[in-house]
Amino acid sequence: MKAATIQLDTLACPSCMQKIEGALKSIDGIDQDTIKVSFNTSKVKLNFDEEKTSIDEIELAITRLGYDVLKSKVK
């Protein structure tokens, strides 16, 4: 498992968090219990299995919703 922190452009409303969480929960390979979307810092933190998905796929799922990914860190 890898841990990712994704910095987004400023989130406009709390419902944005739910949209992002919902999209991420549909991706195979993400540990659903670790998904944390922070409204105040506009960050997404999660753990994922590199054999099932990639940070690029996760970022793509977020950008498809209309949110800009500024940078990602994977440990």
Backbone bond lengths (Angstrom), bond angles and torsions (degrees), N, CA, C in turn:
res aa  C-N    CA-C-N  psi(-1)  N-CA   C-N-CA  omega(-1)  CA-C   N-CA-C  phi
1 M - - - 1.467 - - 1.529 110.25 -
2 K 1.319 114.28 138.83 1.461 121.42 175.21 1.515 108.04 -111.25
3 A 1.327 116.79 148.82 1.464 121.97 176.22 1.522 107.99 -105.21
4 A 1.328 116.40 130.37 1.462 121.01 -179.18 1.517 110.34 -119.64
5 T 1.334 115.17 141.71 1.460 122.44 170.60 1.520 106.07 -122.81
6 I 1.320 116.05 121.68 1.456 121.28 -175.95 1.524 108.73 -116.75
7 Q 1.329 115.82 120.99 1.467 120.94 178.65 1.518 108.67 -91.61
8 L 1.336 115.59 122.85 1.457 120.95 179.74 1.523 110.39 -104.18
9 D 1.326 115.10 164.25 1.453 120.11 169.42 1.534 105.96 -64.49
10 T 1.308 118.96 161.76 1.467 122.84 -174.83 1.530 111.40 -53.36
11 L 1.327 115.12 129.10 1.462 120.51 177.30 1.531 108.65 -80.34
12 A 1.320 116.62 136.31 1.465 121.16 -174.06 1.520 113.64 -85.90
13 C 1.325 117.40 -29.25 1.462 118.55 -175.67 1.531 110.88 -153.13
14 P 1.329 116.54 157.01 1.466 119.84 -179.87 1.530 113.31 -59.93
15 S 1.333 118.29 -28.86 1.467 118.25 179.86 1.530 111.46 -67.51
16 C 1.344 116.97 -20.70 1.465 120.79 174.72 1.530 109.74 -59.09
17 M 1.323 115.35 -39.60 1.459 120.32 -178.95 1.528 110.15 -60.28
18 Q 1.336 116.65 -43.07 1.458 120.58 -178.33 1.522 111.22 -66.95
19 K 1.331 116.85 -38.30 1.464 120.55 178.25 1.528 110.16 -61.56
20 I 1.335 116.08 -46.55 1.465 121.12 -178.26 1.533 109.86 -65.06
21 E 1.334 116.43 -46.27 1.468 120.00 178.72 1.515 111.03 -57.55
22 G 1.331 116.80 -44.56 1.458 121.34 -179.19 1.519 111.79 -60.95
23 A 1.331 116.50 -42.92 1.468 120.74 -179.92 1.527 110.58 -65.81
24 L 1.330 116.52 -40.97 1.465 119.99 -178.51 1.526 111.63 -69.33
25 K 1.333 116.74 -34.24 1.470 119.96 -179.92 1.521 111.88 -65.57
26 S 1.340 116.85 -21.75 1.463 119.61 -178.66 1.533 112.40 -84.49
27 I 1.332 117.52 -5.74 1.467 120.87 -179.18 1.525 109.91 -89.36
28 D 1.336 115.14 124.13 1.465 120.27 178.27 1.525 108.95 -69.33
29 G 1.326 116.59 133.03 1.458 120.23 177.70 1.517 113.38 108.59
30 I 1.334 117.26 -12.69 1.468 120.29 176.55 1.523 107.99 -91.98
31 D 1.317 116.48 131.85 1.463 121.64 175.59 1.525 107.20 -74.56
32 Q 1.335 116.57 104.60 1.465 121.61 -172.74 1.522 113.31 -59.56
33 D 1.318 117.05 -31.55 1.466 120.31 -178.68 1.526 112.23 -69.89
34 T 1.342 117.25 -15.21 1.467 119.53 -176.37 1.530 112.93 -99.19
35 I 1.337 117.99 -4.32 1.471 120.34 -177.80 1.524 109.67 -70.11
36 K 1.330 115.38 119.66 1.467 121.41 177.40 1.520 107.81 -132.08
37 V 1.329 116.28 117.92 1.457 121.17 176.92 1.520 106.71 -108.74
38 S 1.330 116.18 118.74 1.463 120.63 -178.21 1.525 109.79 -100.02
39 F 1.322 115.87 118.26 1.468 121.29 -179.85 1.529 110.67 -67.64
40 N 1.329 117.04 -43.95 1.477 121.11 -175.17 1.528 113.25 -65.00
41 T 1.329 116.85 -38.77 1.463 119.73 -177.33 1.533 112.80 -101.68
42 S 1.345 117.16 -5.39 1.476 122.75 -177.16 1.528 111.29 54.86
43 K 1.343 115.15 44.21 1.461 119.77 178.69 1.518 110.01 -120.50
44 V 1.328 114.32 149.52 1.458 121.34 173.80 1.522 106.46 -118.31
45 K 1.326 116.18 129.83 1.460 120.60 175.59 1.513 108.02 -121.82
46 L 1.330 115.67 138.14 1.464 120.08 179.58 1.517 109.95 -163.28
47 N 1.328 114.67 164.09 1.462 121.60 172.93 1.522 107.62 -112.52
48 F 1.339 115.90 142.39 1.458 118.91 179.86 1.522 111.06 -144.14
49 D 1.328 114.27 157.88 1.459 122.24 179.77 1.524 107.95 -94.66
50 E 1.333 116.04 114.47 1.470 121.21 -176.20 1.528 113.39 -63.07
51 E 1.324 116.88 -20.99 1.461 119.33 179.79 1.524 111.56 -78.24
52 K 1.332 116.88 -18.14 1.466 120.59 -177.77 1.532 113.07 -106.14
53 T 1.325 117.58 -30.06 1.466 120.81 -179.61 1.526 109.27 -150.23
54 S 1.327 116.41 169.67 1.461 120.41 -179.43 1.520 109.61 -127.66
55 I 1.310 116.36 163.87 1.466 120.56 177.28 1.526 109.70 -61.52
56 D 1.323 117.17 -32.36 1.473 120.18 178.47 1.526 111.34 -63.78
57 E 1.322 116.72 -41.59 1.468 120.37 178.60 1.522 110.84 -65.64
58 I 1.327 116.22 -39.06 1.466 120.96 179.94 1.531 109.66 -65.75
59 E 1.333 116.50 -45.61 1.470 120.58 177.83 1.523 111.12 -61.44
60 L 1.323 116.72 -40.80 1.465 121.42 -179.58 1.530 110.62 -61.84
61 A 1.323 116.78 -41.58 1.463 120.80 179.20 1.528 110.53 -60.66
62 I 1.335 117.05 -37.87 1.468 121.58 179.53 1.533 110.66 -72.27
63 T 1.333 117.12 -44.62 1.470 119.71 -178.31 1.527 111.18 -67.67
64 R 1.327 117.62 -30.43 1.480 120.59 176.79 1.523 110.95 -62.39
65 L 1.332 117.49 -27.47 1.460 121.12 178.40 1.531 111.34 -78.82
66 G 1.340 116.59 -11.05 1.463 120.15 178.86 1.515 114.41 102.58
67 Y 1.342 117.05 13.37 1.468 120.76 178.95 1.521 109.43 -105.55
68 D 1.322 116.36 136.19 1.463 120.45 -179.03 1.521 110.58 -85.00
69 V 1.337 115.69 129.46 1.464 121.78 173.97 1.515 107.33 -90.49
70 L 1.336 116.98 119.85 1.465 120.34 -179.11 1.520 111.21 -84.25
71 K 1.335 116.40 -45.15 1.467 119.73 177.23 1.522 109.17 -163.32
72 S 1.314 114.91 160.31 1.461 120.83 178.57 1.524 109.32 -134.07
73 K 1.330 114.03 145.35 1.466 120.22 174.61 1.512 107.47 -124.40
74 V 1.322 116.79 132.54 1.459 120.77 178.48 1.522 107.75 -124.14
75 K 1.327 114.85 130.55 1.468 119.54 178.78 1.505 109.88 -117.37
